[in-house]
Amino acid sequence: MIVRVWRWFWSPTSRYGWGGIFIVGGVAGVIFWGGFNTFMEYTNTLEFCVSCHEMDQLVYQEYKQSVHYTNAAGVRVICSDCHVPKDWTAKLIRKIRATNELFHKIVGSIDTPAKFEAKRLELAEHVWASMEASDSRECRNCHSYEAMAFHKQERRAADKMRRAQEKGETCIECHKGIAHKLPEDFEEDD
């Protein structure tokens, strides 16, 4: 039985043995997969994110003024830390959804500061809705209620964080405008 399987595996089809076909296919698959993953990770770099002038001249400049860029702890968060999930499947879904952003880049929907500001609220609401839907998953990669030292926070902040924890609120419900300025037409619900 094993000999028959071995002969079949290496016996030629009209030109090649099945074993050769599987090996070449496997090597090609590994090369494709490695290249795909490498490119996907490259698109998570700060350099890639700010490579278009809309990001470089607008939101990147706001981010550089935020606590996520410079802080007492010396920890710098980059675009992908907040906007791209760590889980591979969720990351792939986010990258597929990003093709919509490429479409708008091509058609020039936000290629000037005026156009960007006109769409800022719509863009922000889309990001906020995504963050709420994932229970602020990307925020929680670094921040968690369980790791907070409430006694080291200002009393008002500690009270609000405890209440948010009790209610099961997600980060973005209270922390809009942390890394980017709020849209001019934004009105807080509370």
N, C-alpha and C positions, 0 to 999 in steps of 0.2 A: 504493500500500500504506500509506504513512505517513498519507495523507489519510483512508483508511478507518478506520485505528486511531484517529486523532484524532477523527473524527466519532463513532465508537463510544464513546470515552472520555467525550465530552461529550453524547452523545445521551441524551435522557431515557428513563428506564424509564417506568413509569406516572406517576411524579411528579418524579423527580430524575434528573440525569445521573450516570453512573457516576463521573465525575471529582469531582463534588460529594460523593458518598457516600464515596469514598476519602479526600478531603481532610478531611471532617468526622470520619471514623473515625480518621484519622491524628492529628488534633489531640486528639481524645478520648483516644486511646491515649497520647500524650505527656503529657497532663495526668494521666491515671491513673498512669502509670509514675512521673512526677515525685512525685506525692503518695504513692505506695507507698514509694518510696525515701526520701523525706523522713521519713515516719513510721517506717520501719525504722531510720533513723539516729537519730531521736529516742529510740527504745527502747534505744539504746546509751549514753545520757547517764547520768551519776551521779545526777542529779536524778530521772530516771525509775526507776532501779534501787532507790533508797531511798525511793520514794514510798509503799510500803506499810509499815505499822508493823513487820511481822516483820523486814524487812531493815534498816530504820532503827534499831530498838531492839536488834537482836541482832548480825548479822554485820557491819553497817556500823561499829558501835562497836569490834568486834575489829579490823577493817581499819584504823581510824584509829590503832591502836596499833602497826601493822606498818611494816616498812621500805618497803613499797610506797606508803605514805601520806606518810611523812616520812623523808627520808634526806639524806646529805651532798651528793649530786649535785643535789638539788632537783627530781628527776623524780618526778612522781606518776602512778601507774598507777590506773586506775579499773576498776570491775567488768567492763565489756565488754572491756577489754584482756586479761583472763585467761579470761573465760567465753564470748566470742563471736569466732569466726574472722574474719579480715580478708577472705579470699577470698569473693566474693559468693555463690557456690553453697553453700559450706560454711556461710556466715552464714545463708542462707535456710533450710537444713536445721536449723540450731540454733534459729532462730526458730520453726519449725514444732514442733520438740520442746518448746519452751518453753510451748506450749499446755497440756502436762501440768502445768506449774507453775501456770498460771492455774486449771486445774481444782482443784488442791489449795488454792489461795487461796480459791476460791469455797466449797468444802466445809469449809474451816477446819481442814485437817489439821495445820497448823503455826502457828496463830494465837495461841498463847500460848508463853511461854518454856519451859514444861514440855513441851508437845507438840513444840516444835522440838528440844529436847534429846533427847527420846525417839527422834526420827527423824534426829538429826544424823549418826550413823555411816552410816546408809543413804544419806542425801543426799550425804555426803562420798565414799563409795565409788562412787557413780554418777559424780560429777565426776572422781574419780581415774581410773576406768576409761575415761572419755571422753578424758581427757588422755593416758593411756598409749596408747590406740588411735590418737591423732593424733601420737604421738611428741612430746608437749608442744608442739604447734604454736604455741599462743599464748605460751608462755614464750619460745620461740625468735624471736618477733617482736622481742624486746629482748635476749635472752641467746643467745650461741652459743659453743661451745667454741673456735672459730677466733678469736673476738675477745677471749678471756680472756687477761689478763696473769698467767699462773700465778706469775711471780716476785714479783708484788705481793700475792699471797694469802698467808695464813698457811700454813705448811708442811703442816699436817694437811689443810686445805681443798684446797690445790693437789694433794696426793697423791690425795685422794678424787676430785677432778674429773678428773684425768688417767686414773685407773683407770676411771671412769665413761665417759669418752670412748673408751678402748680397748675396753671391753665393749659400746659402743653403747647404753648405758643412757639412759633419758629422764629429764628433770628431776624429774617428780613421783614417781619411784621413791624418791628421797631427800629431796625437799623438800615433804613434806606438812606442813601447819600453818604455812605461811609467812604467809598473810594472815588466816587464821582459826584459832581455837583447835582443837586436835584433840578429837575426841569422847572422852568419859570412858572409854568401853568399847573404845577403839582400842588394839590391841596391835601394835607394830612387828614385822615378820617377822624382821628380823635383830637 
